[in-house]
Amino acid sequence: MTDVAFDPARFRQVLGHFATGVSVITAMDGDTPVGLAIGSFFSISLDPPLVGFCAAKSSTSWPRIRAVGAFSVNVLAEDQEDICRVFASKEPDKFSGAPWSPSAHGQPLLAGVLASIDCDLEVVHDAGDHEIVVGAVRDLRVKREGGPLIFFRGGYANLA
């Protein structure tokens, strides 16, 4: 442990210098689609195929997705900042302006994304004010080519 006093603002500033891709996690809560934007999606294992993301414990969408036991990862393209902003908000109906269709496994797939990955919820680990979610990959597909939506130093960016 460090002897330096912890400063949350400094922590956020320094870690903001690490660029992250942006994805939207979606699931069907009964007949209602639910989703949230995340900037912490990652590959875990090839054998078996596992992926992960981190969800804030303060999220109102995450408990609904967790209860479903399955989800889709929607990898956002550089022209989908507006979609990201809606799914990062507390908007009650995030899907009203976001066209989607069901995956082969019944989870919402957003239109226009670069790629999507259907997963079963494998395990959830406690991690401070977040939970680390591990998903077992059931299906995955590239939807289109293009640049990813990136979050860097508190704002959106692209590879160009």
N, C-alpha and C positions, 0 to 999 in steps of 0.2 A: 504494500500500500504506500502511496505517496504521502509526503509530509506537507505538500502544497495544498492550500485551501481550494476546494472544488468550486469552480465558477461555471454554472450551467450555460451562461451566455457565451463564455469562451469555448466551452466544449462544443456547442452548436456551431460556432464560427469556424473552429479548426476542422471539425468533421465535415462541414459544408464544402471543404476543398476536395472532397472525394466525390467524383461524379457517380451518379447512380441512374440506372434505367428506371422507367416508371411503368408499372403494370396495374391492372385492375383485377381484383379477385372477385369472382361472382359465384352465386349459388341460387337455387330455387328454394325459397322458404314457403313450402306449400305451393300455392299458385302465384306467389309474389316473388319477382326477382329482387335480389339484394346484392350490393357490391360496395367495395371500398378501394381507394387508390393506395398503393404501397410503393415505396422506393427501396425495398429491401428484399427483392426476389433473388434467389440464388440456386444454382445446381448443387446437389449434395453427392449423389452417387449414380454411377452408370449401371451397376449390378448389385442390388436391384435399382431400377430407375427411380430416384427420389429427388424432389425439389423442396425448397423451403422459402418462407417469408416470415417477416415479423409483423405482428399486429398489436397495436396499442390496446392496453386494457381499458382505456377510456372510450374506445370505439363503441358506438351503438350498433353498427352493422356486423362486426366480428362475432359477437355471441350468436347471432342468427345464422351466420355461415357455419360456425363451429357445430351448432346443433344439427345441421343438415348432414354432416359427416362426409361431404364431398364438395368440390369446388372446381372452378376453371380459372386459370391464369390467362389474362388477356394482355399481351405485350403491346404497349401503345406505340404508335408511329409519331414522328416528329410533327405531324399536322393535327395531332389529337390533344393539344393542350386544353382545349375547351372541355373535352370529355374528362380529362384528369381533374380539372378544377371542380366539376360537378361531383365526381365520385370522392373527392377529398373533402367535400362539404358535408353539412348536416341536413342537406336537402332531403325532404321526406320521400320524394319520388325521383330518384336519380336516373331512372330509365326512361322518363317521359320524353327526353330529347335525344336519347341514345338508341338507335336501331340495333336490334339484336335478334338472334335466332337460337334455338336450343341445340346443344351439342348432341352427339350420338348417345351421351350419357345423361342428357336432360338438363345440363347446366347452361346458363346464358353465355353466349359468345357474342361479343360486341362486334359490330360491323366496322370494317376498315383497319383492324388491328394487324400487326405484323405476323404474330403467331399466337396460338392458343394451346393450352395444355390442360387436359382433364385429369383430375386427381381424386383419389380417396384420401380422407384425412387419416394419416398414419399415427402421428403422435404430436402432442403439444407440450412444450417445456416452458416452465416459468422463467422469466428473465427480467427482473426489476419491474418497470412500468409497461413492459411488453410481454408477449408470448411468442416463442419461436415455434412455428408451425412446420411440420414435415408432411409432405404429401407424396403418396405412392402414385406414380404416373400410370394412367390407364390408356391415354391416347394423346397424341400431339400432332400438330400440323403447322406448316408455314402457310399463312393466309395471303401474303403479298410481300414483295420486296420493297425496300425503302429504308430510310434512316430512322433510328429510335428516338423517342422522346427522352430527354436526359434532364435530370435535376442537378444543378451545380451552383454553389454559393448562393442559395436562397432563391434561385430563379430557374426557369426552363431554358434549355439550350439544345442545340443539335450538333451533329458531327462536322458540319460545314463551318 
